[in-house]
Amino acid sequence: FPFPYRPYSIQEQFMQALYGALEAGRVGIFESPTGTGKSLSLICGALSWLRDRQERRRQEEQEEEEALLLQSPERAGAEQDWVSAFVRDKERRDRAHRIQEEQIRRKKREDRLEQIRHNVQLKYAAKRKRSEEDETKRLLQLSKEALSQGAGADALDQLDHNEEELILAEYESDEEKKVVSGLEEDDEDLEEEHVTKIYYCSRTHSQLSQFVHEVQKSPFGKDTRLVSLGSRQNLCVNEEVRRLGALQLINDRCMEMQKNKHEKKSDEENEGKKRRVSRAVCPFYSYEQMQFLRDEVLVEVKDIEQLVSLGREIKACPYYGSRYAIPAAQLVVLPYQMLLHEPTRSAAGIKLKDQVVIIDEAHNLIDTITCIHSAEVSGSQLCCAHSQLSQYMERYRKRLKAKNLMYIKQILYLLERFVAMLGGNVNQNPGCQTVSQTGTVLRSINDFLFQSQIDNINLFKVQRYCEKSLISRKLFGFVERYGSPATAVRNNKENQKLDGLQNFLLSLQQGSDKEGTPQSPPVEAENNQLRAASPLMQIEGFLSALTNANQDGRIILNRQGTVGQSSLKFLLLNPAVHFAKVVEECHAVIIAGGTMQPVADFREQLLSCAGVDPARVVEFSCGHVIPPENILPIILCSGPSNQQLEFTYQTRDLPQMMDETGRILCNLCNVIPGGVVCFFPSYEYEKQVYAHWEKTGLLTRLAAKKKIFQEPKKANQVEQVLVEYAKCIKRCSQAGGQMTGALLLSVVGGKMSEGINFSDDLGRCVIMVGMPYPNIKSPELQEKMAWLDKTMPRAAGQAPSRVLIENLCMKAVNQSIGRAIRHQKDFASILLLDHRYARPAIFNKLPQWIRERTQVKPTFGSAFAELRK
């Protein structure tokens, strides 16, 4: 394997195992601890396989072509049918012809990219052409404006047509309209053949950028065709659209501008008939420029930031331009929500047939699939959507065709029934209706449909109607124009008059805002605006969820205080149904991560439920590159005053348990230099312990040795706390003196337990207080447990639900304690405070490289002696 430096032996083992899994078309679960160069091993192992496969395929094609051309036409013997001989001969010639065509196509593509790579002249010619076109457009616009100066008479006519875009087009269901394909696709390149490629997915855009930088530094950086995909929020270069902030608003504005572009063409054709209002089209959505961007992307490896700046420079949309590059790309880098959600996947033009998928940072893959396919709507959203849709229908009733009216009435009926299920009435303010029977109720999908009396409605058809008619977008435009307060319910003309006045005042206020400096609204306000503006979008997600199979999900009716605060939630119980398609279509799937233990979850809940043959599954796990003496994991069974450490819900709130935890920390902070990170099972418990220590004076004793930091609940404050924490540790190490560093109180599953590096002095010790078992009283978890007990076999005499609870706990622990060791020369101690960690069922779920070095200490004295050393 080509590698930028001499690989560790575990990296070589990793690459060999990966190559073998890809060659055999397996589903692999690969674990390599953070700090062991996992990304580079994935890149060099997978791209070596891809290079070899392409080379082999070329040779096979060449040999086959030669063999086909050498074969002489079969002579008809006495007993041989000359017709079948002719057919066989024709098939042979056709096959040879297809191979030649494929080779010519490949050669053309490679020549074009080679030309772009070396021909700088070409780039500058294209740039000059663009600036000339821009100038022409500008002059044309000026002349149009000059012409329309005197055309004030048309202003009234324009106002009438201003609403055209809000009217739903005539809708034909698929029974009546069989052929629709190929209408918008005037782009022959969409049909370009997809070469064999690797789809690499990770969780966040920063992890993907990191991966792309690793590719750039690798031996494959120069000659790999790589494309980065992302959301419009990350890739849009139109400032007017970006300013909208919220993802849903950006998506809608972009789609609307595209629609305007298509309509503009047809308007120009009908220009003689009627003067139309000019609508905004996106200047970056230019086919020619996006083709140019596509070629630039394929020639040189670029991350998302570089892609965006290229898009700005050449005035081309990176979001669509990058999609044009998919067919010819060898490596496609994308967030895993995009790959795991089938509608998003097909919208992006991703074809998985016979391709390779690598899912990195996959430790919470099951949760991710569950979240992507679950959906929740609140009572206020349901009432708001009903109110908006009723007004829309009343306003345009005469303009809408019968089919549209029928579907709108069905949606209104569904909304009515959903609110009734929450114990409310759509025609009253949801914030003022109190719910008589509060609490949480679970229903199977079928029971929910029967109980809400909507079992006679074909939800598949309603869902398709919402998709094809773009009703939520039209409604959003309608509300934007005649904006109504989210919870207002129209019953009488009085209300409507009042609304008219409110809107008039609002428009005046917006007008005056434009004069002053534009202020960017806070995120919360933006989200509220989104919730108020487009509740139907949320509801479409819920309707789509109701089309799942009865056994794969549950509906949770959460009735709280008022109808507005109550909600309906669809909970997906079987994530395997959505993963099955990925595994079936792909040549090979690799699920990789730094901490994949316990692996049983992936095997049972995801792979065997998705119908994967156990023989196709391969597992690989390697140790760490650090020497054994650089890590000291200890399971501590009791504290300094011999108090047994068992942090169950019953015992963890006892004052003596909180005191003992404080004593342990005080002792440790006396001998450990630099940073100590202490994880608590929840925010509530961390707050409770902190308050107790404050009261008993223990906090003051701790603060004498380490400055204390607490993990903030708000994501936007995390960075600041980390910077201060790091600064404090650096200051203390340089100054010397009594203060030796900092103590960071964190929460398992919080912002600090994943994706944050506590390398070197930032994490010389990681402490886990108790076992972070999930809240077993949660109705969602109880339902998941019941489902597992019903559908999964018992493993080693244990109920599947019990295994799930332990696995969830240990996944969280493994993620948190893996934060400390980040590279080959790093060192740290890990302390697990709870005697239950020593139980074999729990102990065996620790990562192998930690498990084989772990010591179980019954008393604090012996543990403290080891730590001092």
Number of C-alpha atoms within 10 A of each C-alpha: 16 13 16 12 8 9 16 13 9 19 22 17 16 22 22 16 19 26 21 16 23 21 15 12 19 23 27 22 23 26 27 25 23 20 20 23 19 21 20 20 24 24 23 24 24 23 23 16 20 21 14 11 14 13 11 12 12 14 12 12 16 16 12 15 19 12 13 17 14 9 11 9 14 13 11 13 8 7 6 11 11 14 10 12 15 15 11 14 17 13 12 18 16 13 15 19 15 13 16 15 12 13 15 12 14 15 12 12 14 14 12 13 18 12 13 18 16 11 11 10 10 12 15 11 10 13 16 11 11 16 12 11 11 14 11 11 11 12 11 12 12 11 10 11 12 11 10 11 8 9 10 9 8 13 10 10 14 14 11 11 13 14 13 12 15 17 15 18 16 11 17 14 12 12 6 8 9 9 8 8 7 8 7 8 10 8 11 7 12 15 9 14 13 18 15 19 22 22 23 23 27 22 18 15 20 13 15 23 19 13 21 23 14 17 25 19 14 17 18 20 18 13 13 19 23 29 30 29 28 21 15 19 19 16 22 24 22 18 8 11 20 20 13 17 16 16 15 16 22 20 17 18 20 20 15 20 18 16 15 19 18 13 13 19 11 11 18 12 10 12 12 8 9 10 14 18 18 11 14 14 18 19 13 20 21 15 14 12 20 25 19 18 25 24 22 21 25 23 24 18 23 23 24 23 13 13 24 19 14 19 25 16 11 17 21 28 29 31 25 22 28 29 22 24 28 28 20 22 25 22 25 22 23 23 21 22 18 20 22 20 16 16 10 13 15 13 10 19 13 18 16 23 15 15 19 26 25 22 23 25 21 25 24 16 19 17 12 17 22 17 14 14 21 20 22 17 21 24 30 25 27 28 31 30 28 24 23 27 23 16 18 18 17 9 11 14 13 10 12 17 14 13 14 20 17 12 16 20 15 17 24 20 15 20 23 19 21 27 26 15 20 25 19 24 18 23 15 17 20 27 16 11 16 18 19 14 11 16 12 16 12 19 15 16 22 16 15 20 18 11 13 16 15 16 13 8 14 11 19 13 13 18 19 14 20 20 12 13 16 15 21 22 20 19 25 24 20 21 20 12 12 14 19 23 15 22 20 18 22 18 11 8 9 9 12 15 11 11 18 14 11 15 17 13 12 13 13 11 11 11 11 10 12 10 8 8 7 8 8 10 12 9 11 9 10 16 16 11 14 17 17 21 26 25 24 27 22 18 21 19 17 21 19 18 24 22 14 16 14 12 13 16 25 27 26 22 22 19 25 19 16 21 31 26 19 26 23 24 18 26 22 25 22 22 24 24 19 17 19 17 15 23 23 16 15 18 20 23 25 26 21 24 23 23 26 27 22 22 17 16 18 21 17 17 19 22 23 17 18 21 13 18 11 12 8 14 18 16 16 15 22 18 15 19 20 18 11 13 9 13 21 18 22 25 22 25 23 23 23 15 14 13 16 18 23 20 21 13 10 8 13 18 15 11 13 13 19 18 19 19 22 21 18 17 17 19 13 17 24 16 14 19 22 25 28 29 25 23 28 22 23 17 18 11 14 20 13 14 20 17 12 18 19 12 11 10 10 17 17 14 13 22 16 15 21 27 18 17 16 18 20 19 12 8 10 9 11 15 12 10 16 19 10 13 21 17 14 20 23 18 14 19 15 9 10 10 9 11 21 26 28 30 26 23 21 25 27 24 19 19 17 22 20 15 14 12 16 22 19 17 21 26 27 22 29 24 22 23 22 22 23 24 18 15 12 11 8 10 14 18 17 14 18 19 21 12 18 21 15 13 12 15 13 15 10 7 7 10 16 23 21 13 20 19 17 19 21 16 19 24 22 23 24 21 20 27 26 22 20 28 28 22 17 14 13 19 22 23 21 24 21 24 24 21 20 19 23 20 9 9 13 16 16 16 22 22 25 19 18 20 14 13 13 19 17 15 18 18 17 17 15 11 20 18 9 13 19 10 6
